[in-house]
């Protein structure tokens, strides 16, 4: 049985061809959109999971990698404002499909630097097919790899890599613009009133799960060696635990980009409009749905009748009107603080865990993807469930946000003191001679070690050396079948417990603190996430109904401009200030090799704590304002209800403020 609304929607010839196909089902659209959002988040989230690996591979500072991670927001922010204008004026499924293809192209571009650059080179003690050099102590060290001349090609390579990656990130932002807004509005238009919240809930849960899946993908891909397509396994002399190890960061982008491309195909077959979903029920129910459909179509008419010029003129007025609303402004500022905290967490948490607790990049990603992100999802669900169970007023919503952030602060504060000291590195953080801080020690002067040599080893005296040469080691024992280094011997700088060393870093030596750190950080994430749903309700209920679509668009624009764009750059710059030894490439400062772990922890987690305090103060101000408004409204209602009081009040009979 076909409704009149459905008949009018299908005057075009596509209806005959699509009749009976899955492309007329809103459920199939929800399935496709969930798959697309998941694969899109794989592309954008995967960069954050491999950020420390890309830094090591191409010699990037944390500030540069932070700028790269946030650059996709530039293209997104420039275009997101116009989404509320174009709305249902365009063929939404096709726009979503085109955006998805752009995201897929961005993903393939992100992996391109691997194919246009040469194989990964690192200092080594055993000759290989790539180099016959060694970083052992030799009186004549002219053949050392680290002293190789910087060719113009090597210098130009870095600029090419950055250019390609920044272009890819810009395309990723532009391609992602129509996907979520158009998908949500399309579902809201053609799903039944009963099922629409369920479908939207599925999509929102995917947006939370997506980054977790991206980190798990990163964990899997980084276990493969970066040049898996260029060298055989027997030629790789590194293990996962080696600080010089670089995983196959590019492989995840190929996987994610391919998934996006496949997910984009169905959108070119969905119609511009489809029949309104009808749930089984009485005839009167379907009539109600028809009425609701006509209301839905009539509601956005005031924006649909605007020309693009009128829309652009009206936008600043609506922006100023909403920003003058204290509750709206304060809640958005609170969300800006929380988003800035999340931006730093998502971009550099993996790097923090690697450096602080001497973890591999793969294991750090697995912890974030399997513990921290699911914890945040639990917090969002719990916050929404509490809101639904107790049918909270606006003041109660703000009180819940205040309580969530207060508990988050109490749990997060101990994290500032829960970490590891910087390991002892000879000539950098430790010296047993008066020449503290100099790279060369007296025991290795005859070795003529190059300053740029980097092949960390751990001496039998529990002191770390930047290379076998800096420890004065003259011999190496290797495992014959795999060519992997077992240990170094005859080391002139190591006098205690024998004169030998093992490959790799000594580590920070406080692995017992890792579990408490993960538990507390996960709990803090859960508590902070409980404010997610109540804060959105505060925004939706505190503004005029006709401004709702504008206000939500303004909210997301401000979150991008004030949090997601500057956040990673701010965190990256703070992390760079804690570096104590920089790698040098072509006489430029490249990636950091050693950090002051205590400063790293204090500045990284201190920034997060600062943003949490900011969110708490904003929510507290919202609570005070709403409580004051509630009291004034109840007082005015009592005065109006009692004529005697009204007479006593005289001229002070104010009309109560309408509840927001």
N, C-alpha and C positions, 0 to 999 in steps of 0.2 A: 504494500500500500504506500503510495507516494504522496507526500505533502505538497501543498501549493508552493511553499517556500522553495522546496527542492526543484519543482518544475521551472520556476522562474530563474533559478540559478543555472539551468542547463539548456540555454538556447543555442549554445555553441556545438559544433559537430563532434567535439572530442568525447561527448557523453556516449555516443553510439559505440565508438571504438573501445571505450574504457568500461562499458557496462559489464558488470560481473567480474571485473578484474580486481586484484588486491589494491590497486592504486585509487580505488574509491572508498577504501576503508581507512578511517582515522587511526585504528589500532595499528595497521601496517605502517602508517606514517610515524606514529610514536616509536615503533620498533626501529625504523630506519633512522629517525632523528637521535634516538639513544645511541645507536651504533656510530653515527657521524660525530656526535659530541664527544664520545669516548675516544675515537681516533684523532679528533682535532686536539683534545687535551693531551693525548700521547705526544703529538708533535711539539706543542708548546711546553709541556711539562718535562719532556725528555732532556731539553737543553739544561734545565736546572739540575737534573740528576748527573749530568756529565760535565758540569762546569769546571770542576777542579782538574779533570782529565784534559779538557781542551786548553786550559791555562798551561798545563805542563807541556802539552804537545807543541803549542805555538808560542809559548813564552809570553803569556798575557798577565797583566797585573789584575788584582781583584776589582779595582775600579773600572778597568776596561771591560772585564767580563760582566760586571754589574750593569754597565751601560748597554752591553749587548743583550743581556737578559731582559732589560726593560724596554728595548727599542721597538718591540712589536706593539707596545701601547701607543706609540706615536701615530702610526697609521690608523689604529683603532679609534683613538680619541678624536682625530680630525673628522671622522665620518660618522661616529656613533650618534651625534646630535641629530642628523638628518633622518635617522631610522624612524623616529616618531612622525616625521612628515610624510615619508613615502608610504609607510604603513601598508594599507590594502590597495594602494594605487598601482602596484606592480604585481607581476606573477611571482609570488613569494617562493614557491618551491624551486623555480628555475634560478632565482637570485641566490637561494641557499646552495644549489648545486654549483653555480658559477663560483661562489665564495669558497666552497669546499675544494674545487679544482685549483684555486689560487693557493689555498693552504697546502695542498699536496705538492704543488710546484715549489713552495717555500721549503717544505721538508726535504725535497730532493736537492735543492740548492744548498741547504745546510750541510749536506754530506759531500758536496762538490770539492771543498778544499782538500779532502783526503786524496782525491784522484788527480789534482793538479799540482800537488807537492810531492817531493821525493820521499823515500823511506825515512822513518824515524831513526835518528842517530843519537847515540849516547856513549859516554866514556866507558870503556871496558878493559878488562885485564887480559882477556884472551883474544887472539886474532880471529877474525871471522871473514866471511866472503865480502863484507862491506869495507873492512879496514884491517890493516896489518899493524895497527898501532896498539899501544898498551899504556895503562896508567899506573904501572908498577914503578918503584923507585929505580931510576937509571941515571947514571952520571950525565949521559947525553940524552936530554929529553926533547930534542928537536922534532921527534916523530909523533909526539903526543897529539891525540885527536883534538883536545881542547885548544891547542895553539894553531889549528888550521885557519888559513886566511878566510876572511869574510868576503865571499864573492858578491858581485852586484846582484846576481840572481837570488841568492839567499836573502839579501836585504830587501829586494822587491817582493819576494814571496810573502812576507808577513803582511804587507799592505794589501796584496791581492786577496789573501785569506780573510782579512777583516772586512774588506769591501764586499765580498760575496756574502759573508755572514750577516752584515748589517742590511743589505738589500733583501736577503731572505727573511729576516725578522720583520722588516717593514711590510713585505708582502703577506706574511703570516698575520699581522695585525689587520691589514685591509681585508683579507679574505675571511677573517673571523667575524667581521662586523655584522653581516646579515644572518648568521647561522642561528644564534640563540634567540634574538628578538623576533625574527620572522617565524621561527619554528614555534615559539610559545604562543604568538598571536594567532597563528594558523590553527593550532590545536584548540585554543580557547574559542575560536569562531565556530568550529565544526564538531567539537566533541559535545556530548550531552552534559547537562549541568551536574549530574551525579558523578560522571566519570572524569570530568575535566581536572579536578584537584588530584585525583589518582595519577593521571597521565603526567601532569606537571610535577608531581612529587617524584615520579620515576626519573624524569629528566634532571631534576635538581640533585637527586641522589647520585646520578651518573657524573655530574659536574664535581662532586666531592670524591667519588671513587676514582675518576680519571687520573688525577695527579698521582694517586697511590699506585695505580697500574703503571704509570710512566716511570716511577722510581724503581718498581720491580723489574720493568723492562731494562732500565739502566743497569741494575744489579746483574742481570743475566748477560747483557752485551759486553760489559766491562771485564768479564772474565776471559774474553778472547783477546789475543794480542792485536794491537792496532793495525799491524801490517800482515794480517792473516792471509790476505789476498796477494801479498808480494813476496813473502818468505815462507819457507817450510818450518814446521814446528821444531825440528832439530837445530835450526840456526838461531832460535831465540834463546838467549842466555839469561833471561830475566824470569823471576817468579812473581806471583801476584803480590807478595809481601814486599818486594823491592820498591823503594821510593821512586825509582826511575821508571817503573812499569806504567805503560800507557795502554789502556784498553781500547777495544774497537768502538769508539764513541760514535762513529759515522754509521755503523750498522743499524742502530736503533732508529735513526732518522729515515733510512730506506724502508724499514718495516712499517713505521708509523705513516709515512707518506703514501705507501702502497695501500694501506688500509683506508686512508682518507679518500684516495682516488676511487676505490671500489665502492665506498659508502656514498659517493657523490652521484653515481649513475642513476639510482632510482628516482632522484628528484626531478629529472628531466621528463618523467612520465606521469608525475602527479598533476592533476588539473589545477587551474587557478582557484576554483571553488569546488567543493564536493558536497554531497548530501549531508545534512545535519544528522549526527548519530542519534538513533532512536533506541532507547532501552526498553525492554519488555515491560509492559504495564498497561494501565487502562487507557482508553481513548482520550480521556480528559487530560492525561499526562502529556500526550503528544501535542495536544492543542496548546497546553501551557508552554511547551518547548518552542512551538511556532511563534508564540507571542514573545517569548524571551529572545528568539533569534531576531525578530524584527526590532526589538529594543537594542540588541547588540549592534545591529546595523545602523540604527539611528543615533546611537550614543556618540561615535566619533565624528559625526557630521560637521560639528563646528570646526574641527581641524581639517577635515577633508575638503571643505569649501574654500580654504585659504590657498592663495597662490604661494609659490616658493618665496617670493619677495615679502609678502605679508607675514609668512611664517618666520622668516629671518628677523623682520621688524618686531614681531610679537615676542620672540624668544627672550631677548634681554629683559623685557618688562616682567615676564613670568619668572625669570631667574631672580631678579631683584625682589619681587614679591615674596617668593619662597625663602630667599636668604634672610629677609627681614623677620621671618617667623622664627622665634627663638628655639622652639622645640625641634623643628626641622633642621635648623642650622647646627645645633648642638649634637643631635643624633648623627648627622652626617660627619661632623668633626670626630665624634667617637669612633665611627666606622672607618674614617681615614686613619686614625691611630692604630686600630686593630689591623687594617689592611697593610699598613707600613710594617707592622710587626710580622705579619704573615709573609710579606714580600722578602724580608731578610731571612726568615726561617726557611722558606722554600728554596731560596737561591743559594745560601751558604751554609745551611745546617750540615750537609754532607761533608763539606770541607772542614767545618769545625770539628765534627766527630773524628775525621781522619787524623787531624793534627793533634787534637787534645788527647785522644785515647789510642793513637797509633793503629787505627783500623785501615783496612783496604777500602778503596772507593766502592767496590762491589758490596761489601758487607754494610757500609754506612748507608748506602741507598736502600738496601733491604730493610734496615731498621726503620728508616723514615717511611718507606712504602707500606710496611707491615704493621707498624706500631703508631707512629705519630699521626699520620693522615687518617687511618681508621678511628683513632681517638677523637680527632676533630669532628668526624662524621657522627660519632656517638653523641658528642656534645650538642650538635645541631638537632639531632632527633629527640634527645631528652628535653631540650629547650622547647621545641615545638609541642611535644607531648604534654609537658607541664602547662603550657599556654592553653591548650585545648581542654585539658582536664578541669582546670579551675576557672575558665572563662574570664581571664584577667582584664581589668580596666587598664587605661593608659598609665595611671599612676603605679599600678601593680607591675605592669610591664617594665617600667623604668626601675622600680625597686628590684626586680629580678635581674636586670642588667647590672645594677650597682653591686648586688650580692655576688653575682658570677665573677665580675672583675676583681672584687675585693678578695675573694677566695683564691683567684688566679694569682694575684700579687703575693699573697701569703705563701703559696706553694712555690712560686717562681723565685722568690728572694734567695732561698738557700742555694740555688743553682749557680749564683755568682761566686760561691766559695767551693763548689764541688767540681774540681778539675785537677789537672796534672801540671807539675812544674816543667820548665823547659829542660830537655835532656842536656847532659854535659857534652859539648862539642869542642874539641881541641882547637884553640886559636880563635874561637868565636864566642862561646859562652863560658869557656873554662880554660885556664892556663896555669901551669905550675911554675911559670917563670915570671920575671918582672915585665916581660913584653906581652902583657895581657891584651887580647884583642887583635894581635897581628896574625895574619894567616900562616906565615912561615914560623916553625919552631926550630930551635937550634939543632934538634936531632935529625931534621930532614933537609938541612940547608944544602947538603951535597947532592940532593935529588933534583934540585931545580924544578920543583913542581909548578905547573901553570896555575894561576889563580882561578881559572874557570873550570878546573877539573871537578867533577861531581860523580862519585861512585861510593856512597856512604858505607863504611864498615864499622863494626863494633869490636873494639879491642878487648882482650882478656882482662883488662883493668877497668871494664865497664865505662870507658870513655869512647865517644863516637868521633870518627875522623871523616872529613869530607871525601877522601879518596885513599886508596892503598898507598899512593905516593906520599900524601901528607903524614901517614903513619910510619913512613920509612920502610915499607914492606918490599922485599926484593924477590919473593917467590910466591907462587900460587899453586894450590892443589885443586884439580878439577875432576869431575866424574866423567870418565871416558865416554860412556855411551850417550850422555845427554849434553856434554860440554858445559854443565853448570858448575860454578865455582863452589867448592866445599869450604875452604879457608885460605887465609894468607899467613905466611910464616916469615921468619927472619925480619921482624919489624923493629927497627932501631928505636922508635918512639915509645914502644910498649915494653916496660921493664918488669912489671909485676905479673905474677901468675903465668909466666911464659911470655914469649914475644910473638903471639899469633893473634889473628882477628878473624871474625866471621863476616860474610857479606850481609849488607842491610843495616838499617838503623838499630840503635840500642833500644829504641822505644821510650815512652814516658814513664813506664813502670808503675802505673796506678790503675790497672785494669779492674781492680776491685770496686772502683768508684763508678764504673760504666753503668752497671745495672741500676743503682739508685738514681743516677742522672736520667736515664731513659724513663724510669717510672715517674719521677717528678715532672719531667718535661711533658710527658704524655698526659698526666693528670692536669697540669696547668693548661694544656691545649683543650682538654675536655671542658674545663670550667669556663675558659674564655669563649668557647663556641656556644655555650648555653645562651649567650646574649644575642646570637645571630638572628633568630626568628623574632624575639620580642622587639629588637631594634627596628626591624623591617615593619612590624606592625605599628610602631610609634610613628614612622614616616608616613605610611599609607593612611592612617587615621587622623593625622594632625594637619593635613592639607585639604584645600578645597577640591571637591570631586572633579571639577572640570580641569584642574591642574595636575591630576594624578599622573597621567602618562608623561607630561613634561617633567614633573618633579622627580620621577624615577629615573628618567634620562639624565637629568641634571646631577642626580646622586651618583650614578655610575660614571659620569664624566669627571666629577670632582674626585672620586676615588682613584681614577686613573691618573689625573693630573697631579694630585697631592700625595698619592701613596704608591701606586704601582710603578709609576715612571721614576720618581726620585729615590724611592726606597732602596732598591738594589745598589744604586750608585752610592748612596750614603753609607750603606753597610760595607760596600767594597772599599770605599775610601778609608773608613775607620779600620778595616782589617789591614790595609796596606801600611798604616802608620805603626803597626806592631811587628813589621818585618825586620829581621836583624841580618839577613844575608840574601842579597838579590842575585839571581842568575844574570849574566851579561851575554847578550847576543849582538854581534856587530856593533859593539860599544854602546848599546842601549840597554836600559834596565828592562829585564823580561819578567819571568815568573819568580815568586819568592821561594827560597829553598828552606829557610828556617824562620820561624816566628817566635816571639816571646810569648809562650803559652799563657802565662798569667795575664799579660796585657790583652792578648787576643780574647780570652774568656771575659775579662772585665768590660772591654769595649763592645764586643759583639752582644753578649747577654745584657750588658748595661743599657744598650740602645733599645733592646726589646723591652726591658723593664721600664724604661722611660716612656715608651709608647703605651704600655699597659697602664701606667699612672695617668697619662693623658686621657685615655678612654674612660677610666674610672672617674676622673674629675668631671668630664663632660656628661656622663650618665648621672652623676650626683647632682649637677646643675639642673638637668632635665627633671629629675625627681623633685627638687625643691620648687621649680616653676609649676609643675603639674599639681603638687600638693597645695600650693598657694591658690591656683586657679580653682581647684576643687572646693577649697574652703570658701572662697568668694562666691562661687556658684551656689553652694548650699546655704550660705548666709542670705543671699539675694532671694532664694526660693522661699526661705522661712519668712522673710520680710513681706514678700508678696502674698503669702498664704495667710498671714495674720493682719487684718485691717487695722487693729489698734497699733501694732508696731509700725505699720505703714504711715499712720498719722504722726506718730512720734518721730519717725524718720524724716518727715517733712518732704523737702524737695529731693532728698537723697534716695529716691526710688529708681535705682539703676536697673536696667534690664540685664538679667544674668548673661554672662558670656556663654555662648553656645559651646557645649562640650566638644572637644576635638576628637 
